[in-house]
Amino acid sequence: MLKFKVMGKLRYLSHRETMSVFERALIRGGLDLYFTQGFNPRPKISLPLPRSVGLACSDDMLCAELVAGVDSVESIKRKIQEHLPDGIEITNVRLMAGRVRPQALKAAYGFRFACADASLKKKVEEVKSKIASGEELLVTRTGGKHKMARQIDVRPYIDSVDHDGQELCVWCNITGGGTVRLEELVEILQIDKPMLAQPITRKEVVYSV
């Protein structure tokens, strides 16, 4: 299990592309991996919390099944990092016995602004008031080609909203029933993206492991 950052232009990689980058890095690093069965065997890896295209992250997780006792933590980290492109950095490696399937429980999203915005502060206070009172926070969610758009209440998925003048941090709950989408947070808080001083970042994730 490893933690990693995705910054810069590589935040535009899709979930599938991110998986492919790590798959190649693990194979080229010569790690002793377990592979799937069938005509096209692939390393047994997973990303427990898919990342939206364009979203930077500081605390993402990848799980890979390795043959036990072959490499040390530092050796694994070095072997993988050598084959990752600039913009993806491994921050921690942890070896765990058995098959581990962590679940994301909460995630914090950071929005840093170039300057303080009084209207945003007012909107943040309105959202915090609705969360405290249990009032609905309705958004229109669209599905695939054959799914009708529908209104849903995302208030249960928003745990807290804090604004210190130039940075906004939103903690979101992740449940079996889903979570709030990044574009829905932007809509609810009426964030004007050109005012951001840096890309939106998923700063921290709480996992079940």
WOPELIN-V315852 format. One record per residue. N is the residue number from 1. SS is DSSP state (H for helix, E for strand, L for the rest). Layout:
BEGIN
n: {N | N}
ss: {SS | SS}
END
This chain:
BEGIN
n: {1 | 2 | 3 | 4 | 5 | 6 | 7 | 8 | 9 | 10 | 11 | 12 | 13 | 14 | 15 | 16 | 17 | 18 | 19 | 20 | 21 | 22 | 23 | 24 | 25 | 26 | 27 | 28 | 29 | 30 | 31 | 32 | 33 | 34 | 35 | 36 | 37 | 38 | 39 | 40 | 41 | 42 | 43 | 44 | 45 | 46 | 47 | 48 | 49 | 50 | 51 | 52 | 53 | 54 | 55 | 56 | 57 | 58 | 59 | 60 | 61 | 62 | 63 | 64 | 65 | 66 | 67 | 68 | 69 | 70 | 71 | 72 | 73 | 74 | 75 | 76 | 77 | 78 | 79 | 80 | 81 | 82 | 83 | 84 | 85 | 86 | 87 | 88 | 89 | 90 | 91 | 92 | 93 | 94 | 95 | 96 | 97 | 98 | 99 | 100 | 101 | 102 | 103 | 104 | 105 | 106 | 107 | 108 | 109 | 110 | 111 | 112 | 113 | 114 | 115 | 116 | 117 | 118 | 119 | 120 | 121 | 122 | 123 | 124 | 125 | 126 | 127 | 128 | 129 | 130 | 131 | 132 | 133 | 134 | 135 | 136 | 137 | 138 | 139 | 140 | 141 | 142 | 143 | 144 | 145 | 146 | 147 | 148 | 149 | 150 | 151 | 152 | 153 | 154 | 155 | 156 | 157 | 158 | 159 | 160 | 161 | 162 | 163 | 164 | 165 | 166 | 167 | 168 | 169 | 170 | 171 | 172 | 173 | 174 | 175 | 176 | 177 | 178 | 179 | 180 | 181 | 182 | 183 | 184 | 185 | 186 | 187 | 188 | 189 | 190 | 191 | 192 | 193 | 194 | 195 | 196 | 197 | 198 | 199 | 200 | 201 | 202 | 203 | 204 | 205 | 206 | 207 | 208 | 209}
ss: {L | E | E | E | E | E | L | H | H | H | H | H | L | L | H | H | H | H | H | H | H | H | H | H | H | H | H | H | L | L | L | L | E | L | E | L | L | L | L | L | L | L | E | L | E | E | L | L | L | L | L | L | L | L | L | E | E | E | E | E | E | E | E | E | L | E | L | L | L | L | L | L | H | H | H | H | H | H | H | H | H | L | L | L | L | L | L | E | E | E | E | E | E | L | L | L | L | L | L | L | L | L | L | E | E | E | E | E | E | E | E | E | E | L | L | L | L | H | H | H | H | H | H | H | H | H | H | H | H | H | H | H | H | L | L | L | L | E | E | E | E | L | L | L | L | L | L | L | L | E | E | E | E | L | H | H | H | E | E | E | E | E | E | L | L | L | E | E | E | E | E | E | E | L | E | L | L | E | L | L | L | H | H | H | H | H | H | H | H | L | L | L | H | H | H | E | L | L | L | L | E | E | E | E | E | E | E | L | L}
END
